[in-house]
Amino acid sequence: MDNVTHTLTGLAMSRAGLNRYYKYATPLLLVAANAPDIDIVMLAGGGFEYFRYHRAITHSLVAAPVLALVVALLFCVLERSLRKLPIAFGLALAGVASHLLLDWTNAYGVRFLLPFNSHWFSLDQTNVFDVWIWAILILAAVGPPLARLVSSEVGGRSGSGRGLAVFALAFLMLYNAGRGVIHSRALATLESRVYEGVSPTRAGAFPTAASPFLWDGVVETRTTVRHYRFSLLDSFDPDSGELFQKPETSAAVEAAARTPEFRAFLQFSKYPLWTVVPVSEPENGMRVQVRDLRFGFTVETIVDAANRASRPHFQYR
């Protein structure tokens, strides 16, 4: 998920009752809930390096307690005491875990098992940005200060915001469970149709940011790929999607696939779309491109007549 969601989740966790256990619980949880995204430092090496290492080792189960310990020690240093280290560590671990769980729910996914296994895990339930999650978490964040402001004006008692924070966290869990049910329905819609006269070899449904009922879909047959934007509230037309023909395997494709950039991209991309077109320079050269149909990221290279690939170029959508 985005860092706004992670930050507001950490705040809600603190207000839900965790702030009773440690004086610096709120800032600690805000830092811990964002700690795995320390991989943003890889931007210094360029867009591809960030893509390559984003949600990598810092989002793994092995790194979670390490990050939590670093955050806990930081706050113990600020407090000038290690007496509360166990409590600080427990809170920090909860914050880091919330980050990993939220990232698991969306289509981008996480690599939990690094450095032993680089498999991507994703539930494909929520978009990286979800306006409904934002709305509830923002309400839980700004509700208590507004209530205190009103209470101070009328002379009434102001609440701690605990009830609203608990509601927001409960909504977050129930909302993701509901999105999981809707995702199963979206996937079944794609898998139950016939495309070009044959059943699909595989299909994927990926959430959009605005509506739980609006999905991106990808359907593969042996020779074609279709890309859809469809609503579960409308009837689904299998012929409405954008149709692509799969290119034949060639020496140019194999040469591109051997480059480190293409290997990393293909490890990430669940639904890669290959495009191979001739170019005027170099003579008899080919432009080989792969586009990820979930996010629109691309990587491309020029392969010459001797099947030598130039330095691939990576681009976010």
C-alpha positions as CSV (number, residue, x, y, z in Angstrom):
1,M,0.0,0.0,0.0
2,D,1.0,3.7,-0.2
3,N,2.7,5.4,2.7
4,V,-0.4,7.4,3.6
5,T,-2.2,4.2,4.3
6,H,0.7,2.8,6.3
7,T,1.1,5.9,8.4
8,L,-2.6,6.2,9.2
9,T,-2.8,2.5,10.1
10,G,0.1,3.0,12.6
11,L,-1.7,6.0,14.1
12,A,-5.0,4.0,14.4
13,M,-3.1,1.1,16.1
14,S,-1.7,3.5,18.6
15,R,-5.0,5.2,19.4
16,A,-6.8,1.8,19.6
17,G,-4.9,1.2,22.8
18,L,-1.3,0.5,22.1
19,N,-0.3,4.0,23.3
20,R,-1.0,2.9,26.8
21,Y,2.0,0.6,26.9
22,Y,4.8,3.0,25.9
23,K,5.3,6.8,26.2
24,Y,6.5,7.1,22.6
25,A,4.1,4.5,21.1
26,T,2.5,6.8,18.6
27,P,5.7,8.1,16.8
28,L,7.3,4.6,17.2
29,L,4.3,3.0,15.4
30,L,4.3,5.6,12.7
31,V,8.0,4.9,12.0
32,A,7.7,1.1,12.2
33,A,4.6,1.1,10.0
34,N,6.7,2.7,7.2
35,A,10.1,1.1,8.0
36,P,10.1,-1.6,5.3
37,D,9.9,1.2,2.7
38,I,13.5,2.2,3.6
39,D,14.3,0.6,0.3
40,I,13.4,4.0,-1.3
41,V,17.1,4.7,-0.9
42,M,17.6,2.6,-4.0
43,L,16.1,5.5,-6.0
44,A,19.6,7.0,-5.9
45,G,20.7,4.3,-8.3
46,G,17.8,5.1,-10.8
47,G,14.4,3.9,-11.5
48,F,15.3,0.3,-12.5
49,E,17.4,-0.2,-9.3
50,Y,14.4,0.9,-7.2
51,F,12.1,-1.3,-9.2
52,R,14.5,-4.2,-8.7
53,Y,14.9,-3.9,-5.0
54,H,11.5,-2.5,-4.0
55,R,9.6,-4.8,-1.7
56,A,12.6,-7.1,-1.6
57,I,14.6,-8.0,1.5
58,T,13.1,-5.2,3.7
59,H,9.7,-6.7,3.1
60,S,10.7,-10.2,4.1
61,L,9.8,-12.2,7.2
62,V,13.6,-12.5,8.0
63,A,14.0,-8.7,8.0
64,A,10.8,-7.9,10.0
65,P,12.3,-8.4,13.5
66,V,15.5,-6.7,12.4
67,L,13.7,-3.6,11.3
68,A,11.6,-3.7,14.5
69,L,14.7,-3.9,16.7
70,V,16.3,-1.0,14.9
71,V,13.2,1.1,15.4
72,A,12.9,0.1,19.0
73,L,16.6,0.9,19.7
74,L,16.2,4.3,18.1
75,F,13.5,5.2,20.5
76,C,15.3,3.7,23.5
77,V,18.3,5.9,22.6
78,L,15.9,8.9,22.5
79,E,14.6,7.9,25.9
80,R,18.2,7.2,27.1
81,S,17.1,3.9,28.6
82,L,16.9,0.3,27.5
83,R,14.4,-0.6,30.3
84,K,11.4,-0.5,27.9
85,L,13.2,-2.2,25.0
86,P,11.0,-5.4,25.1
87,I,7.8,-3.3,24.9
88,A,9.2,-1.0,22.2
89,F,10.3,-4.0,20.2
90,G,6.8,-5.6,20.5
91,L,5.1,-2.4,19.3
92,A,7.6,-1.9,16.5
93,L,7.1,-5.5,15.3
94,A,3.4,-4.9,15.2
95,G,3.9,-1.8,13.1
96,V,6.2,-3.6,10.7
97,A,3.8,-6.6,10.4
98,S,1.0,-4.2,9.6
99,H,3.0,-3.0,6.6
100,L,3.7,-6.4,5.3
101,L,0.1,-7.6,5.7
102,L,-1.2,-4.5,3.9
103,D,1.3,-4.9,1.0
104,W,0.3,-8.6,0.7
105,T,-3.3,-7.7,0.0
106,N,-2.6,-5.7,-3.1
107,A,-1.6,-6.7,-6.6
108,Y,2.0,-5.6,-6.4
109,G,2.8,-8.2,-3.7
110,V,5.7,-8.9,-1.5
111,R,8.6,-11.4,-1.4
112,F,8.1,-12.8,2.1
113,L,10.7,-15.6,1.8
114,L,13.8,-13.6,0.7
115,P,16.7,-14.3,0.7
116,F,15.8,-18.0,0.4
117,N,13.1,-17.7,-2.2
118,S,12.2,-14.8,-4.5
119,H,8.6,-15.8,-5.1
120,W,6.1,-12.9,-5.1
121,F,3.0,-13.3,-2.8
122,S,-0.1,-11.2,-3.6
123,L,-3.8,-11.6,-2.7
124,D,-4.8,-9.1,-5.5
125,Q,-7.6,-7.8,-3.3
126,T,-6.9,-4.1,-3.1
127,N,-5.2,-1.5,-5.2
128,V,-1.9,0.1,-4.0
129,F,-4.1,3.2,-3.6
130,D,-7.6,2.7,-2.2
131,V,-9.8,5.7,-1.7
132,W,-12.2,3.8,0.7
133,I,-9.4,2.8,3.0
134,W,-8.1,6.4,2.9
135,A,-11.5,7.7,3.8
136,I,-11.9,5.6,6.9
137,L,-8.4,6.0,8.2
138,I,-8.5,9.8,7.6
139,L,-11.8,9.9,9.5
140,A,-10.2,8.0,12.4
141,A,-7.2,10.4,12.3
142,V,-9.0,13.8,12.2
143,G,-12.1,12.8,14.1
144,P,-10.7,13.1,17.6
145,P,-9.0,16.5,17.2
146,L,-12.2,17.9,15.6
147,A,-14.2,16.4,18.5
148,R,-11.8,18.0,21.1
149,L,-12.1,21.3,19.3
150,V,-15.9,21.2,19.5
151,S,-15.9,20.0,23.1
152,S,-13.6,22.8,24.1
153,E,-16.0,25.3,22.6
154,V,-19.1,23.9,24.3
155,G,-17.4,22.9,27.5
156,G,-18.0,19.2,27.2
157,R,-15.7,16.2,27.6
158,S,-13.6,15.1,24.7
159,G,-12.9,11.4,23.9
160,S,-9.6,9.7,23.3
161,G,-10.5,8.6,19.8
162,R,-10.0,4.9,20.8
163,G,-13.5,3.8,19.6
164,L,-13.0,5.4,16.2
165,A,-9.6,3.9,15.8
166,V,-10.9,0.4,16.7
167,F,-13.7,0.9,14.2
168,A,-11.2,1.9,11.5
169,L,-9.0,-1.1,12.1
170,A,-12.1,-3.4,12.1
171,F,-13.3,-1.9,8.9
172,L,-9.9,-2.4,7.3
173,M,-10.0,-6.2,8.1
174,L,-13.6,-6.6,7.0
175,Y,-13.1,-4.5,3.9
176,N,-10.2,-6.7,2.8
177,A,-12.1,-9.8,3.5
178,G,-15.0,-8.5,1.4
179,R,-12.6,-7.5,-1.4
180,G,-11.3,-11.1,-1.3
181,V,-14.8,-12.4,-2.0
182,I,-15.3,-9.9,-4.8
183,H,-11.9,-10.8,-6.3
184,S,-13.0,-14.5,-6.4
185,R,-16.1,-13.4,-8.3
186,A,-14.1,-11.3,-10.7
187,L,-11.7,-14.1,-11.4
188,A,-14.6,-16.6,-11.9
189,T,-16.1,-14.2,-14.4
190,L,-12.9,-14.3,-16.5
191,E,-12.3,-18.0,-16.2
192,S,-15.8,-19.1,-17.1
193,R,-15.8,-17.6,-20.6
194,V,-14.6,-18.9,-24.0
195,Y,-12.1,-16.8,-25.9
196,E,-11.4,-17.2,-29.6
197,G,-13.2,-20.5,-29.4
198,V,-11.1,-22.0,-26.6
199,S,-11.0,-21.9,-22.8
200,P,-8.3,-19.7,-21.2
201,T,-5.1,-21.2,-20.1
202,R,-5.0,-18.7,-17.2
203,A,-6.6,-15.5,-16.0
204,G,-6.0,-12.7,-13.5
205,A,-8.2,-10.0,-11.9
206,F,-6.6,-6.9,-10.4
207,P,-8.3,-4.2,-8.4
208,T,-8.6,-0.5,-9.3
209,A,-8.4,2.4,-6.9
210,A,-12.0,3.7,-6.9
211,S,-14.6,1.0,-6.9
212,P,-14.5,-2.5,-5.4
213,F,-16.6,-3.6,-8.4
214,L,-14.3,-2.2,-11.1
215,W,-11.4,-4.6,-12.1
216,D,-8.6,-5.0,-14.6
217,G,-8.5,-8.4,-16.1
218,V,-6.0,-10.4,-18.1
219,V,-6.9,-13.6,-20.0
220,E,-4.4,-15.8,-21.8
221,T,-4.9,-18.5,-24.3
222,R,-2.2,-20.5,-26.1
223,T,-1.8,-17.8,-28.8
224,T,-3.5,-14.6,-27.5
225,V,-3.7,-12.3,-24.6
226,R,-6.7,-10.0,-23.8
227,H,-6.7,-7.1,-21.4
228,Y,-10.0,-5.8,-19.9
229,R,-11.4,-3.1,-17.7
230,F,-14.7,-4.4,-16.5
231,S,-17.4,-3.9,-13.9
232,L,-19.0,-6.7,-12.0
233,L,-22.2,-4.6,-12.0
234,D,-22.5,-5.0,-15.8
235,S,-22.6,-8.0,-18.1
236,F,-19.2,-9.2,-19.2
237,D,-18.4,-9.4,-22.9
238,P,-15.4,-11.6,-23.7
239,D,-14.9,-9.9,-27.0
240,S,-14.6,-6.4,-25.5
241,G,-11.0,-6.6,-24.3
242,E,-7.9,-5.4,-26.1
243,L,-6.5,-8.3,-28.1
244,F,-2.8,-9.1,-28.5
245,Q,-1.2,-11.9,-30.4
246,K,1.7,-13.7,-28.6
247,P,4.9,-13.5,-30.7
248,E,6.8,-16.6,-31.6
249,T,9.9,-17.4,-29.7
250,S,12.9,-16.1,-31.6
251,A,16.6,-15.6,-31.1
252,A,16.0,-11.9,-30.5
253,V,13.6,-12.7,-27.7
254,E,16.0,-15.2,-26.1
255,A,18.8,-12.7,-26.3
256,A,16.8,-10.0,-24.6
257,A,15.5,-12.5,-21.9
258,R,19.1,-13.3,-20.9
259,T,19.9,-9.7,-19.8
260,P,19.7,-9.0,-16.1
261,E,17.1,-6.3,-16.6
262,F,14.7,-8.6,-18.5
263,R,15.3,-11.4,-16.0
264,A,14.4,-9.2,-13.1
265,F,11.4,-7.9,-14.9
266,L,10.1,-11.3,-15.9
267,Q,10.4,-12.5,-12.3
268,F,8.1,-9.7,-11.2
269,S,5.6,-9.7,-14.1
270,K,2.8,-12.1,-13.8
271,Y,1.4,-11.2,-17.2
272,P,4.2,-10.1,-19.5
273,L,3.3,-9.0,-23.0
274,W,6.1,-9.4,-25.6
275,T,6.4,-7.1,-28.6
276,V,9.0,-7.6,-31.3
277,V,9.3,-5.1,-34.2
278,P,12.1,-4.5,-36.8
279,V,14.1,-1.3,-36.6
280,S,16.1,0.6,-39.2
281,E,19.2,0.9,-37.1
282,P,21.1,-1.3,-36.7
283,E,20.5,-3.2,-39.9
284,N,18.3,-6.3,-39.4
285,G,17.9,-5.2,-35.8
286,M,14.8,-5.9,-33.6
287,R,13.2,-3.8,-30.8
288,V,12.1,-6.3,-28.1
289,Q,9.8,-5.0,-25.4
290,V,8.0,-6.6,-22.5
291,R,5.1,-4.8,-20.8
292,D,3.6,-5.8,-17.6
293,L,-0.2,-5.9,-18.1
294,R,-1.0,-5.2,-14.4
295,F,0.8,-1.9,-14.1
296,G,2.1,-0.9,-17.5
297,F,5.8,-1.0,-16.6
298,T,8.0,-1.8,-19.6
299,V,11.5,-2.9,-20.4
300,E,12.9,-2.9,-23.9
301,T,16.2,-3.4,-25.8
302,I,17.5,-3.4,-29.3
303,V,18.9,-6.7,-30.5
304,D,21.3,-6.6,-33.5
305,A,21.7,-9.2,-36.3
306,A,24.2,-11.1,-34.2
307,N,21.6,-11.4,-31.4
308,R,23.5,-9.0,-29.1
309,A,21.2,-6.9,-26.9
310,S,22.0,-3.3,-26.1
311,R,21.5,-2.0,-22.5
312,P,17.8,-2.4,-21.8
313,H,15.7,0.6,-20.9
314,F,13.2,0.3,-18.0
315,Q,10.2,2.7,-17.7
316,Y,7.3,3.0,-15.2
317,R,3.9,3.6,-16.7
